[in-house]
Amino acid sequence: VQLQASGGGLVQAGGSLRLSCAASGRTFSSYNMGWFRQVPGKEREFVARINWSGVSTEYSESVKGRFTISRDNAKNTVYLQMNSLKSEDTAVYYCVTLRRWGFQPSARDVEYWGQGTQVTVSS
């Protein structure tokens, strides 16, 4: 599976961005998907995940109520709508496939990582 993320950029605090992640392969609809982010010098942090059908979603406490993850299996694409952005949301965002839906989301569950897209929020 190859994952191509796009949609990052520079935005002012309080603004919005929508990230997209296009996946190759015919089995996209069978994958649980997610987004992680990383700030230089820190470990990668879970942001959101969505199960294969799109019925179940989960968010980190830091983004809950502001971010929305969704998917379009017909387009092999997963999205992350980010609203009310804060300076602390500045990071490289990675689209991932998850090999399992663990009790607690973890980078250990990631099977494939995308190349990352930079999001910068200016205050």
CNS distance restraints for C-alpha pairs under 8 A (distance, minus, plus):
assign (resid   1 and name CA) (resid  23 and name CA) 6.68 0.50 0.50
assign (resid   1 and name CA) (resid  24 and name CA) 5.62 0.50 0.50
assign (resid   1 and name CA) (resid  25 and name CA) 5.91 0.50 0.50
assign (resid   1 and name CA) (resid 112 and name CA) 7.09 0.50 0.50
assign (resid   2 and name CA) (resid  23 and name CA) 5.63 0.50 0.50
assign (resid   2 and name CA) (resid  24 and name CA) 5.27 0.50 0.50
assign (resid   2 and name CA) (resid  25 and name CA) 7.65 0.50 0.50
assign (resid   2 and name CA) (resid 112 and name CA) 7.75 0.50 0.50
assign (resid   2 and name CA) (resid 114 and name CA) 6.93 0.50 0.50
assign (resid   3 and name CA) (resid  21 and name CA) 6.29 0.50 0.50
assign (resid   3 and name CA) (resid  22 and name CA) 5.77 0.50 0.50
assign (resid   3 and name CA) (resid  23 and name CA) 4.62 0.50 0.50
assign (resid   3 and name CA) (resid  24 and name CA) 6.66 0.50 0.50
assign (resid   3 and name CA) (resid  95 and name CA) 6.85 0.50 0.50
assign (resid   3 and name CA) (resid  96 and name CA) 7.42 0.50 0.50
assign (resid   3 and name CA) (resid 112 and name CA) 7.90 0.50 0.50
assign (resid   3 and name CA) (resid 113 and name CA) 7.01 0.50 0.50
assign (resid   3 and name CA) (resid 114 and name CA) 4.61 0.50 0.50
assign (resid   3 and name CA) (resid 115 and name CA) 7.22 0.50 0.50
assign (resid   4 and name CA) (resid  21 and name CA) 5.31 0.50 0.50
assign (resid   4 and name CA) (resid  22 and name CA) 5.18 0.50 0.50
assign (resid   4 and name CA) (resid  23 and name CA) 6.43 0.50 0.50
assign (resid   4 and name CA) (resid  95 and name CA) 7.82 0.50 0.50
assign (resid   4 and name CA) (resid 114 and name CA) 5.90 0.50 0.50
assign (resid   4 and name CA) (resid 115 and name CA) 6.63 0.50 0.50
assign (resid   4 and name CA) (resid 116 and name CA) 8.00 0.50 0.50
assign (resid   5 and name CA) (resid  19 and name CA) 6.97 0.50 0.50
assign (resid   5 and name CA) (resid  20 and name CA) 5.56 0.50 0.50
assign (resid   5 and name CA) (resid  21 and name CA) 4.18 0.50 0.50
assign (resid   5 and name CA) (resid  22 and name CA) 6.47 0.50 0.50
assign (resid   5 and name CA) (resid  94 and name CA) 7.26 0.50 0.50
assign (resid   5 and name CA) (resid  95 and name CA) 6.43 0.50 0.50
assign (resid   5 and name CA) (resid 114 and name CA) 6.59 0.50 0.50
assign (resid   5 and name CA) (resid 115 and name CA) 6.86 0.50 0.50
assign (resid   5 and name CA) (resid 116 and name CA) 6.19 0.50 0.50
assign (resid   5 and name CA) (resid 117 and name CA) 6.13 0.50 0.50
assign (resid   6 and name CA) (resid  19 and name CA) 5.74 0.50 0.50
assign (resid   6 and name CA) (resid  20 and name CA) 5.31 0.50 0.50
assign (resid   6 and name CA) (resid  21 and name CA) 6.35 0.50 0.50
assign (resid   6 and name CA) (resid 117 and name CA) 6.08 0.50 0.50
assign (resid   7 and name CA) (resid  17 and name CA) 7.06 0.50 0.50
assign (resid   7 and name CA) (resid  18 and name CA) 5.95 0.50 0.50
assign (resid   7 and name CA) (resid  19 and name CA) 4.51 0.50 0.50
assign (resid   7 and name CA) (resid  20 and name CA) 6.10 0.50 0.50
assign (resid   7 and name CA) (resid 117 and name CA) 7.30 0.50 0.50
assign (resid   8 and name CA) (resid  17 and name CA) 7.11 0.50 0.50
assign (resid   8 and name CA) (resid  18 and name CA) 7.57 0.50 0.50
assign (resid   8 and name CA) (resid  19 and name CA) 6.23 0.50 0.50
assign (resid   8 and name CA) (resid 117 and name CA) 5.38 0.50 0.50
assign (resid   8 and name CA) (resid 118 and name CA) 5.25 0.50 0.50
assign (resid   8 and name CA) (resid 119 and name CA) 4.89 0.50 0.50
assign (resid   8 and name CA) (resid 120 and name CA) 7.89 0.50 0.50
assign (resid   9 and name CA) (resid  17 and name CA) 7.97 0.50 0.50
assign (resid   9 and name CA) (resid 118 and name CA) 6.16 0.50 0.50
assign (resid   9 and name CA) (resid 119 and name CA) 5.03 0.50 0.50
assign (resid   9 and name CA) (resid 120 and name CA) 6.08 0.50 0.50
assign (resid  10 and name CA) (resid 119 and name CA) 6.19 0.50 0.50
assign (resid  10 and name CA) (resid 120 and name CA) 4.74 0.50 0.50
assign (resid  10 and name CA) (resid 121 and name CA) 5.91 0.50 0.50
assign (resid  10 and name CA) (resid 122 and name CA) 7.29 0.50 0.50
assign (resid  11 and name CA) (resid  15 and name CA) 6.13 0.50 0.50
assign (resid  11 and name CA) (resid  16 and name CA) 7.24 0.50 0.50
assign (resid  11 and name CA) (resid  17 and name CA) 7.65 0.50 0.50
assign (resid  11 and name CA) (resid 119 and name CA) 7.93 0.50 0.50
assign (resid  11 and name CA) (resid 120 and name CA) 6.35 0.50 0.50
assign (resid  11 and name CA) (resid 121 and name CA) 5.04 0.50 0.50
assign (resid  11 and name CA) (resid 122 and name CA) 6.26 0.50 0.50
assign (resid  12 and name CA) (resid  85 and name CA) 7.66 0.50 0.50
assign (resid  12 and name CA) (resid 121 and name CA) 5.38 0.50 0.50
assign (resid  12 and name CA) (resid 122 and name CA) 4.78 0.50 0.50
assign (resid  12 and name CA) (resid 123 and name CA) 6.19 0.50 0.50
assign (resid  13 and name CA) (resid  84 and name CA) 6.96 0.50 0.50
assign (resid  13 and name CA) (resid  85 and name CA) 5.28 0.50 0.50
assign (resid  13 and name CA) (resid  86 and name CA) 5.06 0.50 0.50
assign (resid  13 and name CA) (resid  87 and name CA) 6.28 0.50 0.50
assign (resid  13 and name CA) (resid 121 and name CA) 5.67 0.50 0.50
assign (resid  13 and name CA) (resid 122 and name CA) 5.67 0.50 0.50
assign (resid  13 and name CA) (resid 123 and name CA) 5.23 0.50 0.50
assign (resid  14 and name CA) (resid  83 and name CA) 7.05 0.50 0.50
assign (resid  14 and name CA) (resid  84 and name CA) 4.17 0.50 0.50
assign (resid  14 and name CA) (resid  85 and name CA) 4.84 0.50 0.50
assign (resid  14 and name CA) (resid  86 and name CA) 6.39 0.50 0.50
assign (resid  15 and name CA) (resid  83 and name CA) 6.16 0.50 0.50
assign (resid  15 and name CA) (resid  84 and name CA) 5.48 0.50 0.50
assign (resid  15 and name CA) (resid  85 and name CA) 5.53 0.50 0.50
assign (resid  16 and name CA) (resid  81 and name CA) 7.50 0.50 0.50
assign (resid  16 and name CA) (resid  82 and name CA) 5.40 0.50 0.50
assign (resid  16 and name CA) (resid  83 and name CA) 4.42 0.50 0.50
assign (resid  16 and name CA) (resid  84 and name CA) 6.24 0.50 0.50
assign (resid  16 and name CA) (resid  85 and name CA) 6.20 0.50 0.50
assign (resid  17 and name CA) (resid  81 and name CA) 6.20 0.50 0.50
assign (resid  17 and name CA) (resid  82 and name CA) 5.24 0.50 0.50
assign (resid  17 and name CA) (resid  83 and name CA) 6.75 0.50 0.50
assign (resid  18 and name CA) (resid  79 and name CA) 6.84 0.50 0.50
assign (resid  18 and name CA) (resid  80 and name CA) 5.58 0.50 0.50
assign (resid  18 and name CA) (resid  81 and name CA) 4.39 0.50 0.50
assign (resid  18 and name CA) (resid  82 and name CA) 5.88 0.50 0.50
assign (resid  19 and name CA) (resid  79 and name CA) 5.53 0.50 0.50
assign (resid  19 and name CA) (resid  80 and name CA) 4.98 0.50 0.50
assign (resid  19 and name CA) (resid  81 and name CA) 6.40 0.50 0.50
assign (resid  19 and name CA) (resid  82 and name CA) 7.88 0.50 0.50
assign (resid  20 and name CA) (resid  77 and name CA) 6.72 0.50 0.50
assign (resid  20 and name CA) (resid  78 and name CA) 5.89 0.50 0.50
assign (resid  20 and name CA) (resid  79 and name CA) 4.55 0.50 0.50
assign (resid  20 and name CA) (resid  80 and name CA) 6.53 0.50 0.50
assign (resid  21 and name CA) (resid  77 and name CA) 5.39 0.50 0.50
assign (resid  21 and name CA) (resid  78 and name CA) 5.21 0.50 0.50
assign (resid  21 and name CA) (resid  79 and name CA) 6.27 0.50 0.50
assign (resid  21 and name CA) (resid  95 and name CA) 6.31 0.50 0.50
assign (resid  22 and name CA) (resid  75 and name CA) 7.80 0.50 0.50
assign (resid  22 and name CA) (resid  76 and name CA) 5.88 0.50 0.50
assign (resid  22 and name CA) (resid  77 and name CA) 4.53 0.50 0.50
assign (resid  22 and name CA) (resid  78 and name CA) 6.78 0.50 0.50
assign (resid  23 and name CA) (resid  28 and name CA) 6.82 0.50 0.50
assign (resid  23 and name CA) (resid  76 and name CA) 5.46 0.50 0.50
assign (resid  23 and name CA) (resid  77 and name CA) 6.11 0.50 0.50
assign (resid  24 and name CA) (resid  28 and name CA) 7.43 0.50 0.50
assign (resid  24 and name CA) (resid  76 and name CA) 7.17 0.50 0.50
assign (resid  27 and name CA) (resid  31 and name CA) 7.13 0.50 0.50
assign (resid  28 and name CA) (resid  73 and name CA) 6.79 0.50 0.50
assign (resid  28 and name CA) (resid  76 and name CA) 5.84 0.50 0.50
assign (resid  29 and name CA) (resid  52 and name CA) 5.68 0.50 0.50
assign (resid  29 and name CA) (resid  53 and name CA) 7.01 0.50 0.50
assign (resid  29 and name CA) (resid  73 and name CA) 5.36 0.50 0.50
assign (resid  29 and name CA) (resid  76 and name CA) 7.28 0.50 0.50
assign (resid  30 and name CA) (resid  52 and name CA) 5.24 0.50 0.50
assign (resid  30 and name CA) (resid  53 and name CA) 7.77 0.50 0.50
assign (resid  31 and name CA) (resid  51 and name CA) 7.15 0.50 0.50
assign (resid  31 and name CA) (resid  52 and name CA) 5.00 0.50 0.50
assign (resid  31 and name CA) (resid  97 and name CA) 6.27 0.50 0.50
assign (resid  31 and name CA) (resid  98 and name CA) 6.77 0.50 0.50
assign (resid  31 and name CA) (resid  99 and name CA) 7.52 0.50 0.50
assign (resid  32 and name CA) (resid  49 and name CA) 7.38 0.50 0.50
assign (resid  32 and name CA) (resid  50 and name CA) 5.90 0.50 0.50
assign (resid  32 and name CA) (resid  51 and name CA) 4.32 0.50 0.50
assign (resid  32 and name CA) (resid  52 and name CA) 4.53 0.50 0.50
assign (resid  32 and name CA) (resid  97 and name CA) 5.91 0.50 0.50
assign (resid  32 and name CA) (resid  98 and name CA) 5.23 0.50 0.50
assign (resid  32 and name CA) (resid  99 and name CA) 7.16 0.50 0.50
assign (resid  32 and name CA) (resid 100 and name CA) 7.20 0.50 0.50
assign (resid  32 and name CA) (resid 101 and name CA) 7.22 0.50 0.50
assign (resid  33 and name CA) (resid  49 and name CA) 5.65 0.50 0.50
assign (resid  33 and name CA) (resid  50 and name CA) 5.39 0.50 0.50
assign (resid  33 and name CA) (resid  51 and name CA) 6.33 0.50 0.50
assign (resid  33 and name CA) (resid  52 and name CA) 7.11 0.50 0.50
assign (resid  33 and name CA) (resid  78 and name CA) 7.40 0.50 0.50
assign (resid  33 and name CA) (resid  95 and name CA) 7.49 0.50 0.50
assign (resid  33 and name CA) (resid  96 and name CA) 5.76 0.50 0.50
assign (resid  33 and name CA) (resid  97 and name CA) 4.57 0.50 0.50
assign (resid  33 and name CA) (resid  98 and name CA) 5.65 0.50 0.50
assign (resid  34 and name CA) (resid  47 and name CA) 7.54 0.50 0.50
assign (resid  34 and name CA) (resid  48 and name CA) 5.50 0.50 0.50
assign (resid  34 and name CA) (resid  49 and name CA) 3.91 0.50 0.50
assign (resid  34 and name CA) (resid  50 and name CA) 6.07 0.50 0.50
assign (resid  34 and name CA) (resid  95 and name CA) 5.93 0.50 0.50
assign (resid  34 and name CA) (resid  96 and name CA) 5.18 0.50 0.50
assign (resid  34 and name CA) (resid  97 and name CA) 6.26 0.50 0.50
assign (resid  34 and name CA) (resid  98 and name CA) 6.97 0.50 0.50
assign (resid  35 and name CA) (resid  46 and name CA) 6.58 0.50 0.50
assign (resid  35 and name CA) (resid  47 and name CA) 5.43 0.50 0.50
assign (resid  35 and name CA) (resid  48 and name CA) 5.31 0.50 0.50
assign (resid  35 and name CA) (resid  49 and name CA) 6.31 0.50 0.50
assign (resid  35 and name CA) (resid  80 and name CA) 7.79 0.50 0.50
assign (resid  35 and name CA) (resid  93 and name CA) 6.71 0.50 0.50
assign (resid  35 and name CA) (resid  94 and name CA) 5.50 0.50 0.50
assign (resid  35 and name CA) (resid  95 and name CA) 4.70 0.50 0.50
assign (resid  35 and name CA) (resid  96 and name CA) 5.96 0.50 0.50
assign (resid  36 and name CA) (resid  44 and name CA) 6.34 0.50 0.50
assign (resid  36 and name CA) (resid  45 and name CA) 5.35 0.50 0.50
assign (resid  36 and name CA) (resid  46 and name CA) 4.49 0.50 0.50
assign (resid  36 and name CA) (resid  47 and name CA) 5.01 0.50 0.50
assign (resid  36 and name CA) (resid  48 and name CA) 7.07 0.50 0.50
assign (resid  36 and name CA) (resid  93 and name CA) 5.78 0.50 0.50
assign (resid  36 and name CA) (resid  94 and name CA) 5.14 0.50 0.50
assign (resid  36 and name CA) (resid  95 and name CA) 6.62 0.50 0.50
assign (resid  36 and name CA) (resid  96 and name CA) 7.45 0.50 0.50
assign (resid  37 and name CA) (resid  44 and name CA) 5.49 0.50 0.50
assign (resid  37 and name CA) (resid  45 and name CA) 5.23 0.50 0.50
assign (resid  37 and name CA) (resid  46 and name CA) 6.59 0.50 0.50
assign (resid  37 and name CA) (resid  47 and name CA) 6.70 0.50 0.50
assign (resid  37 and name CA) (resid  91 and name CA) 5.87 0.50 0.50
assign (resid  37 and name CA) (resid  92 and name CA) 5.39 0.50 0.50
assign (resid  37 and name CA) (resid  93 and name CA) 4.26 0.50 0.50
assign (resid  37 and name CA) (resid  94 and name CA) 5.79 0.50 0.50
assign (resid  38 and name CA) (resid  42 and name CA) 6.53 0.50 0.50
assign (resid  38 and name CA) (resid  43 and name CA) 6.25 0.50 0.50
assign (resid  38 and name CA) (resid  44 and name CA) 4.49 0.50 0.50
assign (resid  38 and name CA) (resid  45 and name CA) 6.07 0.50 0.50
assign (resid  38 and name CA) (resid  91 and name CA) 5.31 0.50 0.50
assign (resid  38 and name CA) (resid  92 and name CA) 5.31 0.50 0.50
assign (resid  38 and name CA) (resid  93 and name CA) 6.63 0.50 0.50
assign (resid  39 and name CA) (resid  43 and name CA) 7.41 0.50 0.50
assign (resid  39 and name CA) (resid  44 and name CA) 7.42 0.50 0.50
assign (resid  39 and name CA) (resid  90 and name CA) 7.37 0.50 0.50
assign (resid  39 and name CA) (resid  91 and name CA) 4.92 0.50 0.50
assign (resid  39 and name CA) (resid  92 and name CA) 6.60 0.50 0.50
assign (resid  40 and name CA) (resid  91 and name CA) 7.98 0.50 0.50
assign (resid  44 and name CA) (resid 107 and name CA) 7.47 0.50 0.50
assign (resid  45 and name CA) (resid 107 and name CA) 7.80 0.50 0.50
assign (resid  46 and name CA) (resid  59 and name CA) 8.00 0.50 0.50
assign (resid  46 and name CA) (resid  60 and name CA) 6.53 0.50 0.50
assign (resid  46 and name CA) (resid 105 and name CA) 6.86 0.50 0.50
assign (resid  46 and name CA) (resid 106 and name CA) 6.78 0.50 0.50
assign (resid  46 and name CA) (resid 107 and name CA) 7.23 0.50 0.50
assign (resid  47 and name CA) (resid  59 and name CA) 5.82 0.50 0.50
assign (resid  47 and name CA) (resid  60 and name CA) 5.26 0.50 0.50
assign (resid  47 and name CA) (resid  63 and name CA) 7.00 0.50 0.50
assign (resid  48 and name CA) (resid  57 and name CA) 7.26 0.50 0.50
assign (resid  48 and name CA) (resid  58 and name CA) 5.55 0.50 0.50
assign (resid  48 and name CA) (resid  59 and name CA) 4.34 0.50 0.50
assign (resid  48 and name CA) (resid  60 and name CA) 6.28 0.50 0.50
assign (resid  48 and name CA) (resid  69 and name CA) 6.60 0.50 0.50
assign (resid  49 and name CA) (resid  57 and name CA) 5.59 0.50 0.50
assign (resid  49 and name CA) (resid  58 and name CA) 5.39 0.50 0.50
assign (resid  49 and name CA) (resid  59 and name CA) 6.68 0.50 0.50
assign (resid  49 and name CA) (resid  69 and name CA) 6.95 0.50 0.50
assign (resid  49 and name CA) (resid 105 and name CA) 7.97 0.50 0.50
assign (resid  50 and name CA) (resid  54 and name CA) 5.77 0.50 0.50
assign (resid  50 and name CA) (resid  55 and name CA) 7.51 0.50 0.50
assign (resid  50 and name CA) (resid  56 and name CA) 5.69 0.50 0.50
assign (resid  50 and name CA) (resid  57 and name CA) 4.41 0.50 0.50
assign (resid  50 and name CA) (resid  58 and name CA) 6.68 0.50 0.50
assign (resid  50 and name CA) (resid  69 and name CA) 6.75 0.50 0.50
assign (resid  50 and name CA) (resid  70 and name CA) 7.00 0.50 0.50
assign (resid  50 and name CA) (resid  71 and name CA) 7.88 0.50 0.50
assign (resid  51 and name CA) (resid  55 and name CA) 6.60 0.50 0.50
assign (resid  51 and name CA) (resid  56 and name CA) 5.42 0.50 0.50
assign (resid  51 and name CA) (resid  57 and name CA) 6.54 0.50 0.50
assign (resid  51 and name CA) (resid 101 and name CA) 7.51 0.50 0.50
assign (resid  54 and name CA) (resid  70 and name CA) 6.70 0.50 0.50
assign (resid  54 and name CA) (resid  71 and name CA) 6.41 0.50 0.50
assign (resid  57 and name CA) (resid  69 and name CA) 7.23 0.50 0.50
assign (resid  59 and name CA) (resid  63 and name CA) 6.54 0.50 0.50
assign (resid  59 and name CA) (resid  64 and name CA) 5.51 0.50 0.50
assign (resid  59 and name CA) (resid  67 and name CA) 7.98 0.50 0.50
assign (resid  60 and name CA) (resid  64 and name CA) 6.04 0.50 0.50
assign (resid  63 and name CA) (resid  67 and name CA) 5.64 0.50 0.50
assign (resid  66 and name CA) (resid  82 and name CA) 6.18 0.50 0.50
assign (resid  66 and name CA) (resid  83 and name CA) 5.18 0.50 0.50
assign (resid  66 and name CA) (resid  84 and name CA) 6.12 0.50 0.50
assign (resid  66 and name CA) (resid  85 and name CA) 7.72 0.50 0.50
assign (resid  67 and name CA) (resid  80 and name CA) 6.71 0.50 0.50
assign (resid  67 and name CA) (resid  81 and name CA) 5.47 0.50 0.50
assign (resid  67 and name CA) (resid  82 and name CA) 4.49 0.50 0.50
assign (resid  67 and name CA) (resid  83 and name CA) 6.00 0.50 0.50
assign (resid  68 and name CA) (resid  79 and name CA) 7.98 0.50 0.50
assign (resid  68 and name CA) (resid  80 and name CA) 5.65 0.50 0.50
assign (resid  68 and name CA) (resid  81 and name CA) 5.04 0.50 0.50
assign (resid  68 and name CA) (resid  82 and name CA) 6.64 0.50 0.50
assign (resid  69 and name CA) (resid  78 and name CA) 7.33 0.50 0.50
assign (resid  69 and name CA) (resid  79 and name CA) 5.62 0.50 0.50
assign (resid  69 and name CA) (resid  80 and name CA) 4.58 0.50 0.50
assign (resid  69 and name CA) (resid  81 and name CA) 6.38 0.50 0.50
assign (resid  70 and name CA) (resid  78 and name CA) 5.79 0.50 0.50
assign (resid  70 and name CA) (resid  79 and name CA) 5.22 0.50 0.50
assign (resid  70 and name CA) (resid  80 and name CA) 6.60 0.50 0.50
assign (resid  71 and name CA) (resid  76 and name CA) 7.79 0.50 0.50
assign (resid  71 and name CA) (resid  77 and name CA) 5.76 0.50 0.50
assign (resid  71 and name CA) (resid  78 and name CA) 4.13 0.50 0.50
assign (resid  71 and name CA) (resid  79 and name CA) 5.88 0.50 0.50
assign (resid  72 and name CA) (resid  76 and name CA) 6.13 0.50 0.50
assign (resid  72 and name CA) (resid  77 and name CA) 5.41 0.50 0.50
assign (resid  72 and name CA) (resid  78 and name CA) 6.31 0.50 0.50
assign (resid  73 and name CA) (resid  77 and name CA) 6.39 0.50 0.50
assign (resid  85 and name CA) (resid  89 and name CA) 6.49 0.50 0.50
assign (resid  85 and name CA) (resid 121 and name CA) 6.80 0.50 0.50
assign (resid  86 and name CA) (resid  90 and name CA) 7.60 0.50 0.50
assign (resid  86 and name CA) (resid 121 and name CA) 6.22 0.50 0.50
assign (resid  86 and name CA) (resid 122 and name CA) 7.90 0.50 0.50
assign (resid  86 and name CA) (resid 123 and name CA) 7.45 0.50 0.50
assign (resid  87 and name CA) (resid 120 and name CA) 7.46 0.50 0.50
assign (resid  87 and name CA) (resid 121 and name CA) 4.82 0.50 0.50
assign (resid  87 and name CA) (resid 122 and name CA) 5.86 0.50 0.50
assign (resid  87 and name CA) (resid 123 and name CA) 5.88 0.50 0.50
assign (resid  88 and name CA) (resid 121 and name CA) 7.66 0.50 0.50
assign (resid  89 and name CA) (resid 119 and name CA) 7.55 0.50 0.50
assign (resid  89 and name CA) (resid 120 and name CA) 7.48 0.50 0.50
assign (resid  89 and name CA) (resid 121 and name CA) 6.74 0.50 0.50
assign (resid  90 and name CA) (resid 118 and name CA) 7.79 0.50 0.50
assign (resid  90 and name CA) (resid 119 and name CA) 5.38 0.50 0.50
assign (resid  90 and name CA) (resid 120 and name CA) 4.58 0.50 0.50
assign (resid  90 and name CA) (resid 121 and name CA) 5.44 0.50 0.50
assign (resid  91 and name CA) (resid 118 and name CA) 6.05 0.50 0.50
assign (resid  91 and name CA) (resid 119 and name CA) 5.52 0.50 0.50
assign (resid  91 and name CA) (resid 120 and name CA) 6.62 0.50 0.50
assign (resid  92 and name CA) (resid 116 and name CA) 5.79 0.50 0.50
assign (resid  92 and name CA) (resid 117 and name CA) 5.36 0.50 0.50
assign (resid  92 and name CA) (resid 118 and name CA) 4.33 0.50 0.50
assign (resid  92 and name CA) (resid 119 and name CA) 6.00 0.50 0.50
assign (resid  93 and name CA) (resid 116 and name CA) 5.19 0.50 0.50
assign (resid  93 and name CA) (resid 117 and name CA) 5.25 0.50 0.50
assign (resid  93 and name CA) (resid 118 and name CA) 6.21 0.50 0.50
assign (resid  93 and name CA) (resid 119 and name CA) 7.02 0.50 0.50
assign (resid  94 and name CA) (resid 113 and name CA) 6.61 0.50 0.50
assign (resid  94 and name CA) (resid 114 and name CA) 5.66 0.50 0.50
assign (resid  94 and name CA) (resid 115 and name CA) 6.56 0.50 0.50
assign (resid  94 and name CA) (resid 116 and name CA) 4.37 0.50 0.50
assign (resid  94 and name CA) (resid 117 and name CA) 6.63 0.50 0.50
assign (resid  95 and name CA) (resid 113 and name CA) 6.15 0.50 0.50
assign (resid  95 and name CA) (resid 114 and name CA) 5.15 0.50 0.50
assign (resid  95 and name CA) (resid 115 and name CA) 7.78 0.50 0.50
assign (resid  95 and name CA) (resid 116 and name CA) 6.89 0.50 0.50
assign (resid  96 and name CA) (resid 110 and name CA) 6.31 0.50 0.50
assign (resid  96 and name CA) (resid 111 and name CA) 7.19 0.50 0.50
assign (resid  96 and name CA) (resid 112 and name CA) 5.49 0.50 0.50
assign (resid  96 and name CA) (resid 113 and name CA) 4.69 0.50 0.50
assign (resid  96 and name CA) (resid 114 and name CA) 6.00 0.50 0.50
assign (resid  97 and name CA) (resid 110 and name CA) 5.83 0.50 0.50
assign (resid  97 and name CA) (resid 111 and name CA) 5.57 0.50 0.50
assign (resid  97 and name CA) (resid 112 and name CA) 5.26 0.50 0.50
assign (resid  97 and name CA) (resid 113 and name CA) 6.92 0.50 0.50
assign (resid  98 and name CA) (resid 109 and name CA) 5.45 0.50 0.50
assign (resid  98 and name CA) (resid 110 and name CA) 4.52 0.50 0.50
assign (resid  98 and name CA) (resid 111 and name CA) 5.41 0.50 0.50
assign (resid  98 and name CA) (resid 112 and name CA) 7.34 0.50 0.50
assign (resid  99 and name CA) (resid 109 and name CA) 5.65 0.50 0.50
assign (resid  99 and name CA) (resid 110 and name CA) 6.08 0.50 0.50
assign (resid  99 and name CA) (resid 111 and name CA) 5.45 0.50 0.50
assign (resid 100 and name CA) (resid 109 and name CA) 6.08 0.50 0.50
assign (resid 101 and name CA) (resid 105 and name CA) 7.41 0.50 0.50
assign (resid 101 and name CA) (resid 109 and name CA) 7.72 0.50 0.50
assign (resid 102 and name CA) (resid 106 and name CA) 7.64 0.50 0.50
assign (resid 102 and name CA) (resid 109 and name CA) 7.32 0.50 0.50
assign (resid 105 and name CA) (resid 109 and name CA) 7.34 0.50 0.50
assign (resid 106 and name CA) (resid 110 and name CA) 7.43 0.50 0.50
